[in-house]
Amino acid sequence: MAATSAPKYTHSVVHAACCLLILFAICPKTEALRRFTPDDAKIAKELNRKAASADTTSYGQPVAELTTKLTSVDHFGSVQYSRNDTYSMRYILIWPETKPNASSPIYLFCAQEVTLPEASPGAGFYSALANSTGALQIWPEHRYYANSAPYTPTDQFAHFTIEQALVDHVELVLYVQNMFNLTTNPVIAIGSSYSGQLSSYLRMRYPDVIAGAISSSPTSFGCPGLGLDPSYDPYGFAKVATRTASSEGGSAAACPANVQKFFQTILSLGASASGRKTINTDMSLCSDSTLASDDDVQNLALYVQNQWTTAAQYNAPIADLGLAGVPAYRVRVACNYFKSTTLSTTQLLSNMVSALAVFNANTTTSNGCLDVTGATAEPEPEAPGTAEPPSVTTLDVSVASPEAEPEPNATPEPSSSDKFAYQVCNQDQTPVSFDGVTDMFFDFPFDLDANDKECVQQYGIHSQYNWAAYNFGLSAVRQSSNIFFTNGIYDPFVACGPTVNISATITAAVYEGCHAYDVGTPDPEDPPSVTAARNQGAALIAQWVKQYNTVKTQIPLSNAANMFDLSYSLGGYTQVVNDTLTGSTSFRDQQVLNSSASYSNSVAAMM
């Protein structure tokens, strides 16, 4: 379909909005709106290339624009909004051709720990839902990633915190609302994985700005001290990965026992030079991956462990998710190499190589040997792998400015993975442990002191293990509402997210799928539970929008007016079970635990 021109209302209220925003001191200079780089031009070109496949709804063909907003580096310092204290935050707006009315929703797709193009603006179930309901979409880029990075060698990561990122989102929402004269429209925050944490945090901390939140596969509850009953289980991550590889996850029944035996075998053989030689031969390790020491053996074990947990995290019902050549239900396919209960040592080692090739689409064995260089011990949440090109028409952007000449001897900026590793060290810790008894791996408990020491050595900071508990613990959850948590049953990080309803307005759904799968584009192979989770999310958004539009006719706030009428019953929010383990209860038969206490934040209860 041919590209359309921008809606006439696009900048009709920019001048008026800036006049209003002066009161809040967040109006960017006009030139900041059109400061584009060659990278920006590439993004716009790609969006235009995909415009022919755009879907037209009753609201017209969606239109997108890439732009920037001058944003404060430090929202909490004594000097704010000076030109020396700002950076250009990139974001994309996607709107229907028909102008939103006074009750149309605004969908805020929370920033991810990747660059803006990698976040795939305009892709996924909720973007399509926005197009079909006439919603304006806002896709910001997270501070310190790509062009939205106030990073300098002297600043480093001084203002790289979740608190700062949350205010970035709030300011952007208020700015866009004023720009388009949509100041009374309900805003729904949507995110997955890390951005799913942000969406729920935004609703908890800024309920007057955010009317509701969709939070897919967050790890918000994956830390101690939250006040949950039962408390977070650091071994839950490994237990779920084991369940995914078991018959309950649709895999060969003997798979967990054989994988566990593999780890026992290499750790035993690796204690001697002759044993390491056997491993090198039977696993066809490449020359730069051969084992020569105990540390090498440990790194190999950690590498294999990480491959299995990551495969469980993305054990999708469709093929090619995240990497072309990876089959549907990748863990099941890999477990086919471990069907037998009588595998020899040589077969255990060689079959593991074949299993790993399934996870990596043969990329680690493309040279005829197994390359395990770059092994990592800590599995971390990753961005959703269901991204597809956005189906939108884009506005033309101004000609890109020339590439800036790099400064002589400039300190190279850290990679996106290094930046997220810093965030994990600082505020986003999810301690996970393995014991080799209740899971199919080996004894590898989380060592708080060692981890903290590594964070100090790497980034010069101590881990804030209790940050989530202090800022968004049970007391914060109890006082919130209108949050929908979703998790895939195969994803080990389901151990870190709510799996049962917390209250009548803070609900959860678990579906047959992997990490953040429900926010992706629907596929004919999707299990019914995935479709049900998406439908539930869509229905809740419609309900929140209706509630907000009803309440705003009475008082100029979001449904904070209802905050004092909510009661909560405490239960096992993050309970994860595993049929493969002794004493476990089937997930399908899991019942909400009896309340250990009943709380109400009604006005009467507070007196």
Phi, psi and omega per residue, in radians:
M1 nan 2.409 -3.073
A2 -1.156 2.605 3.135
A3 -1.188 2.479 3.118
T4 -1.802 2.840 3.096
S5 -1.362 2.942 -3.100
A6 -1.216 2.559 3.051
P7 -1.003 2.551 -3.062
K8 -1.139 -0.401 -3.070
Y9 -1.433 -0.036 -2.957
T10 -0.886 -0.943 -3.087
H11 -2.098 0.448 -3.069
S12 -1.213 -0.363 -3.088
V13 -2.098 0.317 -3.095
V14 -1.061 -0.808 -3.091
H15 -1.085 -0.801 3.137
A16 -1.117 -0.684 -3.135
A17 -1.109 -0.735 3.138
C18 -1.104 -0.668 3.104
C19 -1.059 -0.725 3.125
L20 -1.202 -0.708 -3.049
L21 -1.236 -0.320 3.081
I22 -1.020 -0.558 3.128
L23 -1.077 -0.538 -3.129
F24 -1.741 -0.020 3.113
A25 1.020 0.635 3.118
I26 -2.166 0.238 3.129
C27 -1.365 2.058 -3.140
P28 -1.288 2.717 3.046
K29 -1.120 2.572 -3.043
T30 -0.986 -0.722 -3.068
E31 -1.137 -0.379 -3.127
A32 -1.188 -0.370 -3.116
L33 -1.265 -0.312 -3.053
R34 -2.269 0.718 3.131
R35 -1.786 1.612 -3.024
F36 -1.913 2.659 -3.127
T37 -1.988 2.984 3.053
P38 -0.998 -0.584 3.098
D39 -1.111 -0.705 3.106
D40 -1.098 -0.726 -3.142
A41 -1.076 -0.664 3.113
K42 -1.117 -0.706 3.123
I43 -1.083 -0.838 -3.126
A44 -1.079 -0.684 3.134
K45 -1.104 -0.720 -3.138
E46 -1.163 -0.715 3.109
L47 -1.089 -0.726 3.117
N48 -1.133 -0.628 -3.137
R49 -1.104 -0.574 -3.114
K50 -1.564 -0.022 -3.044
A51 -1.095 -0.511 -3.093
A52 -1.082 -0.391 -3.112
S53 -1.683 0.174 -3.096
A54 -1.121 2.450 3.084
D55 -1.550 2.342 3.103
T56 -1.729 2.205 3.112
T57 -1.875 -3.050 3.115
S58 -1.153 -0.236 3.110
Y59 -1.671 0.093 -3.137
G60 1.672 -3.124 -3.121
Q61 -1.391 2.277 -3.135
P62 -1.096 2.539 -3.101
V63 -2.208 2.441 -3.101
A64 -2.165 2.630 3.074
E65 -2.464 2.286 3.050
L66 -1.641 2.249 -3.127
T67 -2.654 -3.061 -3.120
T68 -2.378 2.807 3.065
K69 -2.361 2.325 3.076
L70 -1.257 2.112 -2.994
T71 -2.182 2.524 3.118
S72 -1.192 2.390 3.074
V73 -1.236 -0.706 -3.115
D74 -2.140 1.882 -3.134
H75 -1.382 -0.184 -3.014
F76 -2.074 0.075 -3.141
G77 -1.408 3.033 -3.126
S78 -1.334 -0.456 3.109
V79 -2.012 1.990 -3.097
Q80 -2.193 2.723 2.993
Y81 1.131 0.262 2.975
S82 -1.401 2.743 -3.063
R83 -1.103 -0.502 -3.133
N84 -1.354 -0.108 -3.059
D85 -2.081 0.458 -3.059
T86 -2.228 2.879 3.012
Y87 -2.529 2.807 -3.126
S88 -1.555 1.967 -3.138
M89 -1.603 2.088 3.120
R90 -1.388 2.544 3.013
Y91 -2.743 2.809 3.118
I92 -2.105 2.359 3.012
L93 -1.846 2.345 3.058
I94 -2.243 2.164 -3.093
W95 -2.427 2.796 3.071
P96 -1.302 2.748 3.140
E97 -1.092 -0.593 3.089
T98 -1.415 2.257 -3.084
K99 -1.047 2.317 3.058
P100 -1.037 2.528 3.087
N101 -1.637 -3.010 -3.021
A102 -1.181 -0.275 -3.126
S103 -1.961 0.039 -3.134
S104 -1.168 2.459 3.128
P105 -1.346 2.793 2.998
I106 -2.066 2.190 3.127
Y107 -1.739 2.071 3.074
L108 -1.744 1.880 3.107
F109 -1.532 1.775 -2.982
C110 -1.018 2.559 -3.072
A111 -1.120 2.526 3.136
Q112 -1.845 2.995 -3.102
E113 -1.490 0.716 3.139
V114 -2.511 3.062 3.079
T115 -1.228 2.855 -3.103
L116 -1.032 -0.760 3.105
P117 -1.082 -0.644 -3.126
E118 -1.193 -0.369 3.092
A119 -1.348 -0.142 3.101
S120 0.915 1.116 3.100
P121 -0.987 2.371 3.125
G122 1.561 0.036 -3.108
A123 -1.812 2.728 2.993
G124 1.747 2.987 -3.058
F125 -1.070 -0.807 -3.030
Y126 -1.311 -0.441 3.021
S127 -1.198 -0.732 3.081
A128 -1.116 -0.654 3.097
L129 -1.104 -0.705 3.105
A130 -1.065 -0.758 3.124
N131 -1.080 -0.660 -3.088
S132 -1.366 -0.247 3.137
T133 -1.957 0.146 3.091
G134 1.254 0.493 -3.091
A135 -1.545 2.506 2.980
L136 -1.382 2.361 3.138
Q137 -1.925 2.400 3.069
I138 -2.101 2.140 3.138
W139 -2.102 1.653 3.125
P140 -1.491 2.823 3.021
E141 -1.819 2.386 -3.071
H142 -1.205 2.419 3.090
R143 -0.968 2.541 3.142
Y144 1.334 -0.037 3.062
Y145 -1.868 2.323 3.088
A146 0.913 -2.316 -3.062
N147 -1.270 -0.272 3.124
S148 -1.615 0.861 -3.016
A149 -2.140 1.904 3.054
P150 -1.362 0.218 -3.071
Y151 -1.115 2.304 2.933
T152 -2.398 2.791 -3.136
P153 -0.966 -0.552 -3.141
T154 -1.456 -0.610 -3.141
D155 -1.323 -0.696 -3.035
Q156 0.872 -2.079 -3.083
F157 -1.998 0.597 -3.032
A158 -1.042 -0.558 -3.095
H159 -2.074 0.533 -3.113
F160 -1.691 1.266 -3.106
T161 -2.248 2.787 3.107
I162 -1.142 -0.646 3.129
E163 -1.026 -0.779 3.127
Q164 -1.119 -0.715 -3.126
A165 -1.132 -0.665 3.125
L166 -1.090 -0.740 3.121
V167 -1.190 -0.603 3.026
D168 -0.915 -0.821 -3.120
H169 -1.118 -0.788 -3.102
V170 -1.114 -0.803 3.133
E171 -1.076 -0.710 3.136
L172 -1.115 -0.745 3.111
V173 -1.036 -0.858 -3.118
L174 -1.092 -0.680 3.127
Y175 -1.108 -0.853 -3.131
V176 -1.144 -0.711 3.112
Q177 -1.033 -0.748 3.117
N178 -1.212 -0.654 -3.132
M179 -1.051 -0.684 -3.082
F180 -1.842 0.223 3.116
N181 0.986 0.824 3.139
L182 -2.130 0.681 -2.991
T183 -1.194 -0.312 -3.139
T184 -1.906 0.244 -3.130
N185 -1.508 2.466 -3.126
P186 -1.214 2.438 -3.129
V187 -1.975 2.221 3.108
I188 -1.934 2.135 3.109
A189 -1.568 2.343 -3.081
I190 -2.300 2.359 3.106
G191 -2.845 2.911 3.114
S192 -2.448 2.550 -3.092
S193 1.023 -2.177 -3.134
Y194 -1.058 -0.756 3.129
S195 -1.182 -0.388 3.022
G196 -1.202 -0.604 3.010
Q197 -1.079 -0.806 -3.122
L198 -1.042 -0.722 -3.103
S199 -1.092 -0.752 3.136
S200 -1.237 -0.659 3.101
Y201 -1.096 -0.686 3.126
L202 -1.072 -0.744 3.131
R203 -1.152 -0.688 -3.134
M204 -1.175 -0.773 -3.010
R205 -1.547 -0.529 -3.084
Y206 -2.223 1.078 -3.103
P207 -1.175 -0.308 3.099
D208 -1.347 -0.280 3.127
V209 -1.836 -0.675 -3.071
I210 -1.861 2.075 -3.086
A211 -1.419 -0.390 -3.115
G212 -3.002 2.873 -3.079
A213 -2.499 2.370 2.964
I214 -1.786 2.124 -3.081
S215 -2.200 1.786 -3.086
S216 -1.712 2.206 3.082
S217 0.885 0.837 3.067
P218 -1.378 2.835 3.039
T219 -1.957 0.457 -3.038
S220 -1.013 -0.563 -3.051
F221 -1.750 0.255 -3.098
G222 -1.622 0.815 3.101
C223 -2.639 2.734 -3.138
P224 -1.334 2.859 3.004
G225 1.474 0.204 -3.113
L226 -1.425 -0.218 -3.123
G227 1.486 0.382 -3.118
L228 -1.459 2.783 3.097
D229 -2.377 1.882 -0.013
P230 -1.293 2.880 -3.113
S231 -1.307 2.942 -3.132
Y232 -1.055 2.348 3.127
D233 -1.796 1.894 -3.115
P234 -1.135 -0.291 3.100
Y235 -1.547 -0.094 -3.117
G236 -1.085 -0.631 3.130
F237 -0.975 -0.884 -3.121
A238 -1.180 -0.611 -3.141
K239 -1.136 -0.712 3.136
V240 -1.193 -0.710 3.088
A241 -1.047 -0.650 3.099
T242 -1.185 -0.743 3.121
R243 -1.073 -0.680 3.122
T244 -1.066 -0.567 3.129
A245 -1.554 0.096 -3.090
S246 -1.770 -3.141 3.112
S247 -1.111 -0.520 3.105
E248 -1.162 -0.466 3.077
G249 -1.598 0.129 3.127
G250 1.546 0.119 -3.110
S251 -1.689 3.009 3.128
A252 -1.039 2.394 -3.057
A253 -1.060 -0.588 -3.077
A254 -1.469 -0.057 -3.026
C255 -1.054 -0.915 -3.105
P256 -1.006 -0.737 -3.126
A257 -1.131 -0.679 3.140
N258 -1.231 -0.687 3.094
V259 -1.124 -0.749 3.084
Q260 -1.050 -0.714 3.121
K261 -1.137 -0.593 3.093
F262 -1.028 -0.847 -3.128
F263 -1.112 -0.733 3.109
Q264 -1.050 -0.660 -3.102
T265 -1.196 -0.853 -3.073
I266 -1.228 -0.585 3.116
L267 -1.219 -0.540 3.091
S268 -1.318 -0.863 3.132
L269 -1.100 -0.623 -3.053
G270 -1.177 -0.139 -3.137
A271 -1.307 -0.222 -3.134
S272 -2.275 2.756 3.133
A273 -1.111 -0.716 3.140
S274 -1.159 -0.633 3.112
G275 -1.174 -0.688 3.105
R276 -1.135 -0.623 3.090
K277 -1.104 -0.686 3.102
T278 -1.084 -0.748 3.122
I279 -1.112 -0.799 3.136
N280 -0.981 -0.694 -3.087
T281 -1.334 -0.899 -3.041
D282 -1.211 -0.468 3.122
M283 -1.719 0.045 3.098
S284 0.874 0.857 -3.113
L285 -1.217 2.400 3.104
C286 -1.144 2.843 -3.044
S287 -1.018 -0.636 -3.128
D288 -1.475 0.034 3.130
S289 -2.045 0.020 -3.090
T290 -1.137 2.640 -3.090
L291 -1.575 2.235 3.120
A292 -2.264 -0.062 -3.086
S293 -2.683 2.991 3.073
D294 -1.090 -0.653 3.121
D295 -1.097 -0.678 3.105
D296 -1.083 -0.700 3.138
V297 -1.139 -0.757 3.119
Q298 -1.074 -0.733 3.131
N299 -1.136 -0.652 3.083
L300 -1.107 -0.781 3.129
A301 -1.069 -0.738 3.123
L302 -1.153 -0.672 3.112
Y303 -1.068 -0.878 -3.124
V304 -1.110 -0.727 3.104
Q305 -1.029 -0.786 -3.136
N306 -1.144 -0.627 3.105
Q307 -1.097 -0.706 -3.129
W308 -1.255 -0.710 -3.140
T309 -1.216 -0.646 3.086
T310 -1.177 -0.678 3.093
A311 -1.087 -0.695 3.082
A312 -1.139 -0.686 3.127
Q313 -1.032 -0.637 -3.117
Y314 -2.017 0.655 3.108
N315 -1.361 1.271 -2.996
A316 -1.470 2.689 3.095
P317 -1.356 0.033 3.104
I318 -2.163 2.752 -3.141
A319 -1.460 2.841 3.001
D320 1.169 0.346 3.135
L321 -1.295 1.963 3.131
G322 1.486 -0.450 -3.109
L323 -2.741 2.168 3.132
A324 -1.087 2.344 3.126
G325 1.755 -0.171 3.093
V326 -1.457 2.249 -3.063
P327 -1.351 2.899 2.990
A328 -1.133 2.577 -3.113
Y329 0.812 1.068 -3.020
R330 -1.031 -0.589 -3.136
V331 -1.181 -0.694 3.103
R332 -1.062 -0.749 -3.127
V333 -1.121 -0.774 3.137
A334 -1.128 -0.625 -3.117
C335 -1.211 -0.261 3.070
N336 -1.100 -0.370 3.091
Y337 -1.391 -0.085 -3.104
F338 -2.206 0.620 3.131
K339 -1.267 -0.677 -3.028
S340 -1.284 2.569 3.075
T341 -1.689 0.089 -3.086
T342 -2.197 0.628 -3.138
L343 -1.240 2.392 3.083
S344 -1.377 3.003 3.109
T345 -1.036 -0.811 3.115
T346 -1.060 -0.705 3.129
Q347 -1.187 -0.678 3.095
L348 -1.024 -0.808 -3.079
L349 -1.235 -0.795 -3.114
S350 -1.238 -0.633 3.119
N351 -1.180 -0.517 3.081
M352 -1.135 -0.656 3.093
V353 -1.060 -0.735 3.115
S354 -1.135 -0.662 3.125
A355 -1.155 -0.742 3.132
L356 -1.120 -0.576 3.104
A357 -1.116 -0.536 3.074
V358 -1.111 -0.782 -3.099
F359 -1.154 -0.544 -3.042
N360 -1.921 0.218 -3.135
A361 0.928 0.702 3.084
N362 1.191 0.160 -3.104
T363 -1.221 -0.519 -3.124
T364 -1.455 -0.114 3.121
T365 -2.156 0.328 -3.056
S366 -1.153 -0.386 3.131
N367 -1.663 0.224 3.133
G368 1.459 0.102 3.091
C369 -2.512 2.864 -3.098
L370 -1.579 2.127 3.125
D371 -1.797 2.008 -3.131
V372 -2.022 0.369 3.112
T373 -1.170 2.613 -3.124
G374 1.380 0.380 3.132
A375 -1.094 2.547 3.134
T376 -2.300 2.605 -3.067
A377 -1.675 -0.472 -2.999
E378 -1.755 1.890 3.021
P379 -1.229 2.353 -3.101
E380 -2.269 2.700 3.076
P381 -1.071 2.471 3.132
E382 -2.134 2.878 3.101
A383 -1.130 2.660 3.135
P384 -0.986 2.488 -3.111
G385 -1.741 0.295 -3.076
T386 -1.735 0.364 -3.038
A387 -1.186 2.487 3.043
E388 -2.373 2.778 3.141
P389 -1.041 2.469 3.120
P390 -1.176 2.405 3.107
S391 -1.733 1.299 -3.102
V392 -2.466 2.782 2.999
T393 -1.670 2.401 -3.089
T394 -1.951 2.671 3.005
L395 -1.326 2.665 3.024
D396 -1.201 2.417 3.067
V397 -1.854 2.804 -3.101
S398 -1.144 2.824 -3.103
V399 -1.067 2.360 -3.085
A400 -1.135 2.505 3.087
S401 -1.312 2.757 -3.132
P402 -1.091 2.695 3.093
E403 -1.075 2.316 3.099
A404 -1.250 2.429 3.129
E405 -1.273 2.261 3.121
P406 -1.127 2.494 3.119
E407 -1.232 2.528 3.117
P408 -1.058 2.362 3.112
N409 1.014 0.504 -3.126
A410 -1.200 2.487 3.091
T411 -1.254 2.164 -3.120
P412 -1.100 2.448 3.130
E413 -1.321 2.466 3.131
P414 -1.059 2.714 3.106
S415 -1.291 2.923 3.119
S416 -1.066 -0.667 3.140
S417 -1.155 -0.645 3.084
D418 -1.159 -0.659 3.130
K419 -1.134 -0.744 3.141
F420 -1.216 -0.592 3.070
A421 -1.066 -0.641 3.060
Y422 -1.105 -0.776 3.124
Q423 -1.054 -0.708 3.126
V424 -1.096 -0.794 3.123
C425 -1.073 -0.715 -2.990
N426 -1.348 -1.013 -2.974
Q427 -2.349 -0.119 -2.972
D428 -2.074 0.706 -3.134
Q429 -1.219 2.334 3.021
T430 -2.250 1.518 -3.098
P431 -1.108 2.176 3.074
V432 -2.200 2.459 -3.099
S433 -2.240 2.714 3.096
F434 -2.245 2.548 3.121
D435 -2.231 -0.206 3.140
G436 1.235 0.168 3.115
V437 -2.068 -0.958 3.081
T438 -1.554 0.054 3.071
D439 -2.441 3.072 -3.037
M440 -1.658 0.278 -3.047
F441 -1.827 -2.280 -3.139
F442 -2.508 2.944 -3.050
D443 -1.180 1.936 -3.126
F444 -2.668 1.297 -3.117
P445 -1.272 2.683 3.095
F446 -1.214 2.270 -3.118
D447 -1.919 1.784 -3.067
L448 -1.049 -0.797 -3.097
D449 -1.137 -0.761 3.141
A450 -1.148 -0.693 3.133
N451 -1.142 -0.739 3.133
D452 -1.122 -0.690 3.113
K453 -1.090 -0.712 3.126
E454 -1.134 -0.679 3.114
C455 -1.129 -0.670 3.105
V456 -1.158 -0.760 -3.138
Q457 -1.156 -0.695 -3.053
Q458 -1.398 -0.737 -2.993
Y459 -2.215 -0.086 3.132
G460 1.301 0.418 -3.133
I461 -2.309 2.685 3.002
H462 -1.644 2.512 -3.138
S463 -1.207 2.384 3.069
Q464 -1.662 1.386 -3.029
Y465 -1.110 -0.498 -3.078
N466 -1.740 0.204 -3.074
W467 -1.017 -0.863 -3.118
A468 -1.105 -0.680 3.141
A469 -1.129 -0.739 -3.117
Y470 -1.222 -0.625 -3.022
N471 -1.699 -0.606 -3.063
F472 -2.412 0.739 3.098
G473 -1.359 -2.875 -3.030
L474 -1.052 -0.620 -3.140
S475 -1.094 -0.675 3.106
A476 -1.208 -0.688 3.127
V477 -1.132 -0.747 -3.110
R478 -1.029 -0.572 -3.074
Q479 -1.591 0.110 -3.118
S480 -1.875 -3.080 -3.136
S481 -2.908 3.017 3.015
N482 0.975 0.901 3.029
I483 -2.232 2.333 3.134
F484 -2.087 1.956 3.121
F485 -1.688 2.389 3.067
T486 -2.289 2.599 3.138
N487 -2.576 2.545 3.043
G488 -1.531 2.368 -3.041
I489 -1.173 -0.423 -3.141
Y490 -1.468 -0.275 -3.044
D491 -1.370 2.106 3.116
P492 -0.989 -0.465 -3.133
F493 -1.292 -0.017 3.007
V494 -1.105 -0.358 3.092
A495 -1.211 -0.238 -3.068
C496 -1.915 0.046 -3.095
G497 -2.212 2.719 3.117
P498 -1.043 2.361 3.118
T499 -2.074 -0.090 3.069
V500 -2.320 2.794 3.133
N501 -1.078 2.384 3.083
I502 -1.589 -0.619 3.095
S503 -2.690 -3.060 3.124
A504 -1.170 -0.402 -3.088
T505 -2.047 -0.028 3.006
I506 -2.075 1.724 -2.948
T507 -2.025 2.905 -3.090
A508 -2.503 2.669 3.068
A509 -2.462 2.426 3.059
V510 -2.035 2.298 -3.064
Y511 -2.204 2.889 3.109
E512 -1.412 1.602 -3.098
G513 -3.044 -2.916 -3.050
C514 -2.014 -2.883 -3.039
H515 -1.035 2.074 3.053
A516 1.012 0.419 -3.059
Y517 -1.177 -0.547 -3.048
D518 -1.189 -0.370 3.136
V519 -1.480 -0.135 -3.139
G520 -1.342 3.064 3.132
T521 -1.220 2.283 3.140
P522 -0.983 2.536 -3.134
D523 -2.294 2.559 3.123
P524 -1.003 -0.416 -3.128
E525 -1.489 -0.012 -3.109
D526 -1.099 2.329 3.056
P527 -1.108 2.695 -3.130
P528 -0.992 -0.580 -3.106
S529 -1.171 -0.508 3.076
V530 -1.178 -0.809 3.105
T531 -1.071 -0.682 3.131
A532 -1.114 -0.717 3.122
A533 -1.119 -0.731 3.109
R534 -1.115 -0.768 3.136
N535 -1.103 -0.666 3.116
Q536 -1.135 -0.721 3.097
G537 -1.090 -0.749 3.126
A538 -1.106 -0.724 3.137
A539 -1.147 -0.690 3.131
L540 -1.166 -0.702 3.090
I541 -1.042 -0.793 3.111
A542 -1.040 -0.683 3.138
Q543 -1.172 -0.785 -3.137
W544 -1.112 -0.720 3.125
V545 -1.093 -0.756 3.128
K546 -1.119 -0.772 3.117
Q547 -1.056 -0.809 -3.111
Y548 -1.072 -0.830 -3.107
N549 -1.145 -0.476 3.075
T550 -1.303 -0.785 -3.094
V551 -1.182 -0.637 -3.035
K552 -1.175 -0.304 3.062
T553 -1.336 -0.208 -3.123
Q554 -1.826 -0.812 3.081
I555 -2.443 2.632 -3.059
P556 -1.447 0.924 3.074
L557 -2.354 2.965 2.987
S558 -1.332 -2.881 -3.068
N559 -1.266 0.509 2.952
A560 -1.098 -0.342 3.104
A561 -1.092 -0.441 -3.122
N562 -1.606 0.021 -2.983
M563 -1.052 -0.544 -3.034
F564 -1.621 0.172 3.113
D565 -1.972 0.231 -3.072
L566 -1.781 2.399 3.033
S567 -2.122 2.597 -3.034
Y568 -2.240 2.507 3.097
S569 -2.067 2.132 -3.055
L570 -1.380 2.451 3.115
G571 -2.719 -2.846 -3.088
G572 -1.484 1.411 -3.024
Y573 -1.106 -0.634 -3.038
T574 -1.985 0.307 -3.078
Q575 -1.089 2.235 3.106
V576 -2.171 2.342 -3.099
V577 -2.154 2.878 -3.035
N578 -2.602 1.982 -3.104
D579 -1.131 -0.354 -3.096
T580 -1.344 -0.133 -3.075
L581 -1.857 2.540 -3.141
T582 -1.054 2.313 3.068
G583 1.442 0.099 -3.119
S584 -1.501 2.817 3.092
T585 -1.977 2.468 -3.120
S586 -1.023 2.394 3.103
F587 -1.032 -0.652 -3.104
R588 -1.164 -0.428 -3.133
D589 -1.741 0.063 -3.067
Q590 -1.109 2.331 3.079
Q591 -1.940 2.636 3.059
V592 -1.105 2.300 -3.113
L593 -1.128 2.632 3.039
N594 -1.048 2.486 -3.092
S595 -1.065 2.318 3.057
S596 -1.493 -0.330 3.088
A597 -2.854 2.750 3.109
S598 -2.135 2.230 -3.081
Y599 -2.140 2.677 3.028
S600 -2.460 2.364 3.062
N601 -1.836 0.609 3.068
S602 -1.221 2.779 -3.136
V603 -1.031 -0.713 -3.116
A604 -1.087 -0.674 -3.105
A605 -1.218 -0.412 -3.111
M606 -1.465 -0.288 -3.080
M607 -1.287 nan nan
